[in-house]
Amino acid sequence: MTPAAPPRFNRRKFVKRLVGLTGAGVVGSFGYSWFEASWVQVTRSVIPVANLPAPFDGKTIAVLADIHYGRFNSIDFVRKIVDAANALQPDLIALVGDYTYEAEGQDLFAACFAELNRLTAPLGVFCVPGNHDYWDNIDYYHAAMSTSSITELTNRGVWVTIGGARLRIGGVDDLWCGQPDVNAALDDCKKDDASVLLCHNPDYVEHLSDPRVGLVLAGHTHGGQILLPFMRPHVPSRYGAKYLKGLIQGPVAQVYVSRGLGVVGIPFRFRSRPEIAMLTLAAA
């Protein structure tokens, strides 16, 4: 059974309470937080992957998550993200869901993917959907993908090859709204193959028992989006702050959780800058 989503955090009420409590200081913080929401950071990590073939040692993956084109994030914001990612010249690009926000019946996916379609990487550009893509109309998402050159990986996978060596790139459906199937994503992947799995919600790692999964790439949490001192971060996860951000070891697989790029609820970030994660694969 697909887990029910935790109750949505009401950021608007949260912000109103902060304004009432701290007045001018909070207003000043809002100015910085509005600025931080567009201050994209490139983070770099070296991540060991089990059974990684030698030709893939040192190859890079750019992870783009939670773009949320729509109410608070303009198409110009999406365009700048694409330009920044291309300038990094990654070997592979992984898009891990939540491309729009509060579409309210509009087809925002077409415009968003018209920009994302400019992403280029020699080993390919791959994507999976997130919960907001379902909430904003998953049919529009699939329609946009049908005219895109991006490889869609909902419960499927492909082999990326260099010479005679291969790496499995798989993807699963959204945990909250879809039906993730890791067996379909990995298919003929053997236990001595290397694999990378795209998955929007990092909580899915807790459901994994397949030892073939070498690395999971996820988003969803926004790194908390607003991290206030001395307060527990709000994370849309059943495991508290365990999957807040960065590289985390799950029960059987490691997962890199991107802080994401866009915002939801309010157009602010605080102590959680939007992120393009550049991951360098290394032999374990």
Protein Blocks (a to p, Z undefined) as FASTA:
>chain_A
ZZdddddddfklmmmmmmmmnmmmmmmmmmmmmmmmmmccddddddddehiafklgopac
dddehklpajklcfklmmmmmmmmmmnopabdcdeejjbghklopafklmmmmmmmmpcc
fkbpcddddfklmmnopklmmmmmmmccbdcfehiaddddehjbccdddddddfklmccd
fklmnmmacfkbccddddfblmlmmmpcbfkbmbdcdehknnoopacehiacddddfklj
mlmgcjdddfkbccdddebjbdehiacdehiacdddddddddZZ
